[in-house]
Amino acid sequence: MCEPFPCPECGAMQMVFTVEDYRTEDGLTVPHLRHLKCNACNERFFDDEAMHCIQAERDRLHWWAKPQTARFEPTLPD
């Protein structure tokens, strides 16, 4: 496959493979993760290989056993 690809999110022809440290929403950092990233909107997409790397890092660090950080969502009075 030739790069760049069209981004499924914004449509720009700027989706390319990149290698960078990636931090998941729950705080896990995966070093040197190869994945697709749109240079226009910064959206990221993960193929099977990237997903396996993320899971391998979770397993290596026993990340599944760590308590999740609670998100504070304030409630507004009625």
SULHUCOR-V971989 format. One line per field, one symbol per residue. phi: phi as a letter, one per 20 degrees, with the letter a starting at -180 (. if undefined). Layout:
# SULHUCOR-V971989
phi: ???
This chain:
# SULHUCOR-V971989
phi: .eeedfffednfececfccbfcdffenfddfleebebefedmfdccegffffffffffffelffefffffeecfdeff
